[in-house]
Amino acid sequence: MVPEAKNIKLIECPRDAMQGISAFIPTQDKIDYLNLLLQAGFDVLDFGSFVSPKAIPQMADTREVLAKLELNGNTSLLAIIANFRGAMEASQFDEITYLGYPFSISETFQRRNTNTSIQSSAHLVSDVLELCDKAGKQAVIYLSMAFGNPYGDEWNLEIAEHWVNKLISKGAKIISLSDTTGTATPESISELYGGLSTSHPKVEFGLHLHSTPDSWYEKVDAAYKTGCRRFDSALKGFGGCPMAEDKLTGNIATENLISYLHNHGENLRINSSRFQKAMEFSSRIFA
């Protein structure tokens, strides 16, 4: 039986889709694309990141892009940060509502992704949560490697649950379980998401799923039927973490997710004509 429906929250992730592209996308093209996505009416737009340009060169113009976005009050902005300096900088912008931080339960991936240890990362989460409270922002903690670990570090559901409990004890209120390398199965999605959302009903859990093009449906179906109503996705399924070095997996394609949700009777607040314009423009961005 499908759990009682809650309002769907769609997080469109052009930042995730663009960040791994080696050829620099012209800043004006980013601005035009993001403005089309804002007009489409997503709940949240993961638009850019305040990280080292040496690590992610594609996001070096995030501040310039932000200055030219046409906000309409319907879509909130989320920026990814990787350290406290980035969090401090992002928190200075009134336009940004959410600061997203990738917390990995894989020691190897945490060091690859943010050049720090899990323990140091846990301390940073505390600092970021405190900063968000003071600055009037909301923190979104992404639990990277939530569904598996290809690097040989120990992984099981108990480890994932342990770290979620630790994050919640620090004050995390929004946690997105991330299938960083596309290893999640319908069974593991149902077990982990279902268990955590039942144990912590006051925490907003979401899913940031990566998949191959032929496995998205089973993952979204398991998530939806387990009660997930917060989904990250990207138009045409582009993207995936460049630090994971797996070119076979990308984001869940937004058009597939929207089709699935429509077929299950969800009334989404998406402007179809603006969405189609963004789909067309995406070919220019990801050529």
C-alpha positions as CSV (number, residue, x, y, z in Angstrom):
1,M,0.0,0.0,0.0
2,V,1.3,3.5,-0.9
3,P,1.8,5.6,2.2
4,E,-0.3,8.7,2.6
5,A,0.7,11.3,0.1
6,K,2.5,14.5,1.0
7,N,3.2,17.5,-1.2
8,I,5.8,16.6,-3.8
9,K,9.0,18.6,-3.6
10,L,11.0,18.7,-6.9
11,I,14.7,19.8,-6.7
12,E,16.1,20.4,-10.1
13,C,19.9,20.0,-10.1
14,P,21.6,21.8,-13.1
15,R,24.7,22.3,-10.9
16,D,25.1,18.6,-10.6
17,A,24.5,18.2,-14.3
18,M,27.0,20.8,-15.3
19,Q,29.8,20.5,-12.8
20,G,31.6,17.5,-14.4
21,I,31.7,19.0,-17.9
22,S,35.3,19.8,-18.8
23,A,34.6,22.4,-21.5
24,F,33.6,25.7,-19.7
25,I,29.9,26.5,-20.4
26,P,29.6,30.2,-21.1
27,T,28.3,32.2,-18.2
28,Q,25.4,33.7,-20.2
29,D,24.3,30.3,-21.3
30,K,24.1,29.2,-17.7
31,I,22.1,32.3,-16.8
32,D,19.7,31.8,-19.6
33,Y,19.2,28.1,-18.8
34,L,18.7,28.7,-15.1
35,N,16.2,31.4,-15.7
36,L,14.2,29.0,-17.9
37,L,14.3,26.5,-15.0
38,L,13.1,29.2,-12.6
39,Q,10.2,30.0,-14.9
40,A,9.3,26.2,-15.0
41,G,8.4,26.4,-11.4
42,F,10.5,23.8,-9.5
43,D,10.4,23.9,-5.8
44,V,14.2,24.2,-5.4
45,L,16.9,24.9,-7.9
46,D,20.4,23.5,-7.1
47,F,22.0,26.3,-9.1
48,G,25.7,26.5,-8.2
49,S,28.4,25.9,-5.6
50,F,30.8,27.9,-3.4
51,V,33.8,25.6,-3.7
52,S,37.3,25.9,-4.9
53,P,37.5,26.7,-8.7
54,K,40.5,24.4,-8.9
55,A,38.3,21.5,-7.7
56,I,35.2,22.3,-9.8
57,P,36.2,24.8,-12.5
58,Q,32.8,24.8,-14.1
59,M,31.3,26.5,-11.0
60,A,33.9,29.3,-10.8
61,D,31.2,31.8,-12.1
62,T,28.5,31.0,-9.5
63,R,28.5,34.5,-8.0
64,E,28.2,36.1,-11.4
65,V,25.4,33.8,-12.4
66,L,23.6,34.4,-9.1
67,A,23.5,38.1,-9.8
68,K,21.6,37.7,-13.0
69,L,19.0,35.2,-11.9
70,E,15.4,36.3,-12.2
71,L,13.8,35.1,-9.0
72,N,10.0,34.9,-8.9
73,G,9.3,33.8,-5.4
74,N,8.1,30.4,-6.4
75,T,11.5,28.6,-6.5
76,S,14.1,28.6,-3.7
77,L,17.8,28.5,-4.5
78,L,20.2,25.9,-3.1
79,A,24.0,26.2,-3.2
80,I,26.5,23.4,-2.5
81,I,29.4,24.2,-0.1
82,A,32.4,22.0,0.8
83,N,33.9,23.8,3.7
84,F,33.1,26.5,6.3
85,R,34.6,29.3,4.2
86,G,32.2,28.4,1.3
87,A,29.3,28.2,3.8
88,M,30.2,31.7,5.1
89,E,30.3,33.1,1.6
90,A,27.0,31.5,0.5
91,S,25.2,32.6,3.7
92,Q,25.8,36.3,2.8
93,F,23.4,36.1,-0.2
94,D,19.8,36.8,0.6
95,E,18.8,35.1,-2.6
96,I,20.0,31.7,-1.3
97,T,17.7,29.7,1.0
98,Y,19.5,26.4,1.3
99,L,23.1,25.4,1.9
100,G,23.8,21.8,0.8
101,Y,26.7,19.9,2.2
102,P,27.8,16.4,1.0
103,F,28.6,14.2,4.1
104,S,30.0,10.9,3.0
105,I,29.9,7.7,5.1
106,S,32.8,6.5,3.0
107,E,36.1,7.7,4.3
108,T,37.7,7.3,0.9
109,F,35.0,9.3,-0.9
110,Q,34.8,12.0,1.8
111,R,38.5,12.7,1.2
112,R,38.1,12.6,-2.6
113,N,35.1,14.9,-2.5
114,T,35.9,17.5,0.2
115,N,39.6,16.6,1.1
116,T,38.7,15.9,4.7
117,S,37.9,13.0,7.0
118,I,34.5,11.8,8.1
119,Q,35.2,13.0,11.7
120,S,36.3,16.4,10.5
121,S,33.3,16.5,8.2
122,A,31.0,15.7,11.1
123,H,32.4,18.7,13.0
124,L,31.9,20.9,10.0
125,V,28.2,19.8,9.8
126,S,27.8,21.2,13.4
127,D,29.4,24.5,12.4
128,V,27.3,24.8,9.2
129,L,24.0,24.1,11.1
130,E,24.9,26.8,13.6
131,L,25.8,29.2,10.8
132,C,22.5,28.5,9.0
133,D,20.5,29.2,12.2
134,K,22.3,32.5,12.7
135,A,22.0,33.5,9.0
136,G,18.4,32.4,8.5
137,K,19.3,29.7,6.1
138,Q,18.4,26.0,5.9
139,A,21.0,23.2,5.7
140,V,20.5,20.2,3.5
141,I,22.8,17.4,4.4
142,Y,23.5,15.0,1.6
143,L,24.4,11.5,2.9
144,S,26.8,10.4,0.1
145,M,27.4,6.7,-0.4
146,A,24.2,6.0,1.5
147,F,23.4,2.9,-0.5
148,G,26.8,1.3,-1.1
149,N,30.6,1.9,-1.3
150,P,32.7,0.8,-4.3
151,Y,36.0,1.9,-2.6
152,G,36.3,-1.0,-0.2
153,D,35.3,0.9,2.9
154,E,33.0,-1.0,5.2
155,W,29.3,-0.3,4.4
156,N,26.0,-1.6,5.6
157,L,22.6,-0.2,6.5
158,E,23.5,0.0,10.1
159,I,26.5,2.4,9.3
160,A,24.2,4.6,7.2
161,E,21.6,4.7,10.0
162,H,24.3,5.4,12.6
163,W,25.5,8.5,10.8
164,V,22.0,9.7,10.1
165,N,21.2,9.5,13.8
166,K,24.5,11.4,14.5
167,L,23.5,14.2,12.0
168,I,20.0,14.5,13.5
169,S,21.5,14.7,17.0
170,K,23.5,17.7,15.7
171,G,20.3,19.4,14.5
172,A,20.0,18.3,10.9
173,K,16.4,18.7,9.7
174,I,16.7,18.0,6.0
175,I,18.7,14.9,4.9
176,S,18.9,13.7,1.3
177,L,20.0,10.1,0.9
178,S,22.4,10.0,-2.0
179,D,22.9,7.1,-4.3
180,T,26.3,8.6,-5.4
181,T,27.5,5.8,-7.7
182,G,24.1,4.3,-8.7
183,T,24.4,1.2,-6.5
184,A,21.0,1.5,-4.8
185,T,18.4,-1.3,-5.4
186,P,14.7,-1.0,-4.9
187,E,15.1,-3.2,-1.8
188,S,17.8,-1.0,-0.2
189,I,15.9,2.2,-1.0
190,S,12.7,0.8,0.6
191,E,14.6,-0.5,3.7
192,L,16.8,2.6,4.3
193,Y,14.4,5.3,3.5
194,G,11.4,3.5,5.0
195,G,13.3,2.8,8.3
196,L,14.7,6.3,8.7
197,S,11.5,8.2,7.8
198,T,9.5,6.1,10.2
199,S,12.1,6.5,13.0
200,H,12.4,10.3,12.5
201,P,9.0,11.6,11.4
202,K,10.0,15.2,12.0
203,V,13.0,15.1,9.7
204,E,12.5,15.8,6.0
205,F,14.2,13.0,4.1
206,G,14.7,13.1,0.4
207,L,16.5,11.0,-2.3
208,H,19.2,12.1,-4.7
209,L,19.4,9.1,-6.9
210,H,21.8,8.3,-9.7
211,S,21.2,5.5,-12.1
212,T,21.8,4.1,-15.5
213,P,19.1,5.0,-18.1
214,D,17.5,1.5,-17.8
215,S,17.2,1.4,-14.0
216,W,15.6,4.7,-13.0
217,Y,12.0,3.5,-12.9
218,E,12.5,0.7,-10.4
219,K,14.4,3.2,-8.1
220,V,11.8,6.0,-8.3
221,D,9.0,3.5,-7.9
222,A,10.5,2.0,-4.8
223,A,11.1,5.5,-3.3
224,Y,7.6,6.7,-4.1
225,K,5.9,3.6,-2.7
226,T,8.0,3.9,0.4
227,G,6.7,7.4,1.0
228,C,9.4,9.6,-0.5
229,R,8.1,13.0,-1.7
230,R,11.3,14.9,-2.0
231,F,13.2,14.1,-5.2
232,D,16.4,15.5,-6.8
233,S,16.7,15.1,-10.6
234,A,18.2,16.8,-13.7
235,L,16.8,17.4,-17.1
236,K,17.8,14.5,-19.5
237,G,19.6,12.7,-16.7
238,F,22.9,14.6,-17.2
239,G,25.5,14.8,-14.4
240,G,26.6,12.8,-11.5
241,C,29.5,13.5,-9.1
242,P,32.8,14.1,-11.0
243,M,34.7,12.8,-8.0
244,A,33.0,9.4,-8.3
245,E,34.5,8.8,-11.8
246,D,31.6,6.7,-13.1
247,K,30.5,7.9,-16.5
248,L,27.8,5.3,-16.8
249,T,25.6,6.7,-14.1
250,G,23.8,10.1,-14.2
251,N,21.0,11.9,-12.4
252,I,17.4,10.7,-12.6
253,A,16.0,12.4,-15.6
254,T,13.5,15.1,-14.6
255,E,11.2,14.4,-17.5
256,N,11.0,10.7,-16.5
257,L,10.3,11.6,-12.9
258,I,7.6,14.1,-13.8
259,S,6.0,11.5,-16.1
260,Y,6.0,8.9,-13.3
261,L,4.5,11.3,-10.8
262,H,1.8,12.4,-13.2
263,N,0.9,8.8,-13.9
264,H,0.4,8.4,-10.1
265,G,-2.0,11.3,-9.9
266,E,0.3,13.9,-8.4
267,N,-0.6,17.5,-9.3
268,L,2.7,19.1,-10.0
269,R,3.2,22.9,-10.2
270,I,5.3,22.8,-13.3
271,N,4.8,25.3,-16.2
272,S,4.8,22.8,-19.1
273,S,5.7,25.4,-21.8
274,R,8.6,26.8,-19.8
275,F,9.7,23.3,-19.0
276,Q,9.8,22.4,-22.7
277,K,11.8,25.5,-23.5
278,A,14.3,24.5,-20.8
279,M,14.4,21.0,-22.4
280,E,15.2,22.5,-25.8
281,F,17.8,24.9,-24.3
282,S,19.5,22.0,-22.5
283,S,20.8,20.7,-25.8
284,R,22.9,23.9,-26.1
285,I,24.2,23.5,-22.5
286,F,25.1,19.9,-22.8
287,A,26.1,19.7,-26.4
